[in-house]
């Protein structure tokens, strides 16, 4: 089976999504939002499994794994972009949130 290398942006955003989900998990536990917590834990498990395969920049992964990592990268970039917009940054400055 052909393997593909994970680049810096993909690895960075995968780690960033993991940290983002951990913050959401803590927030859900503190606010007793158990229905949300189940969804977050499932996403965390998925990201943890991907991080096991993509443990560093240049790690070899399968195409389905790389495709999912890229989807997560794009989702994380969009989250950062939206946070920048909500905090009053203009469109040009918010674009710097995309890595």
C-alpha positions in Angstrom: 0.0 0.0 0.0 1.3 3.4 -0.9 2.1 5.8 1.9 2.2 9.6 2.0 4.2 12.0 4.1 2.5 14.4 6.5 3.7 18.0 6.0 4.3 20.6 8.7 0.9 22.4 8.3 -1.0 19.1 8.5 0.8 18.0 11.6 0.6 21.4 13.3 -3.2 21.7 12.6 -3.8 18.1 13.8 -2.0 18.9 17.1 -3.9 22.2 17.3 -7.3 20.4 16.8 -6.4 18.0 19.6 -5.7 20.9 22.0 -8.9 22.7 20.8 -10.9 19.6 21.5 -9.3 19.1 24.9 -10.3 22.6 25.9 -13.8 21.9 24.7 -13.8 18.7 26.8 -12.8 20.6 29.9 -15.4 23.3 29.3 -18.1 20.7 28.8 -17.2 18.9 32.0 -17.1 22.1 34.0 -20.6 23.1 32.7 -22.2 19.6 33.0 -22.9 19.4 29.3 -22.8 15.6 29.0 -24.5 15.3 25.6 -21.8 17.5 24.1 -19.1 15.7 25.9 -19.9 12.4 24.1 -19.5 14.0 20.7 -16.2 15.7 21.8 -14.8 12.4 23.2 -15.5 10.7 19.8 -13.7 13.4 17.9 -10.8 13.3 20.4 -10.5 9.6 19.9 -10.4 10.0 16.1 -7.7 12.7 16.4 -5.7 10.7 18.8 -5.7 7.7 16.4 -4.5 10.0 13.6 -1.8 11.4 15.8 -0.5 7.9 16.5 0.0 7.4 12.8 1.1 11.0 12.1 3.4 11.3 15.1 5.8 13.8 13.5 6.4 15.8 10.4 7.2 13.4 7.6 5.5 10.4 9.1 4.1 8.0 6.6 0.3 7.5 6.5 -2.2 5.9 4.2 -4.3 8.0 1.7 -7.5 7.8 3.8 -5.6 8.9 6.9 -4.0 11.8 5.0 -7.3 12.8 3.5 -8.9 13.0 6.9 -5.9 14.9 8.3 -6.3 17.5 5.6 -10.0 17.8 6.3 -9.2 18.4 10.0 -6.5 20.9 8.9 -9.0 22.9 6.9 -11.6 22.8 9.7 -9.0 24.0 12.2 -8.0 26.9 9.9 -11.6 27.9 9.5 -12.1 27.9 13.3 -9.1 30.2 13.8 -10.3 32.4 11.0 -13.8 32.7 12.5 -12.4 33.5 15.9 -10.3 36.3 14.4 -13.3 37.7 12.6 -15.4 37.6 15.8 -12.7 39.4 17.7 -12.8 42.3 15.2 -10.0 41.5 12.8 -10.6 42.5 9.2 -10.6 40.0 6.4 -7.0 40.4 5.5 -5.7 40.0 9.0 -8.0 37.1 9.7 -6.5 35.4 6.7 -3.2 35.1 8.6 -5.0 32.6 10.9 -4.8 30.1 8.1 -1.6 28.1 8.2 
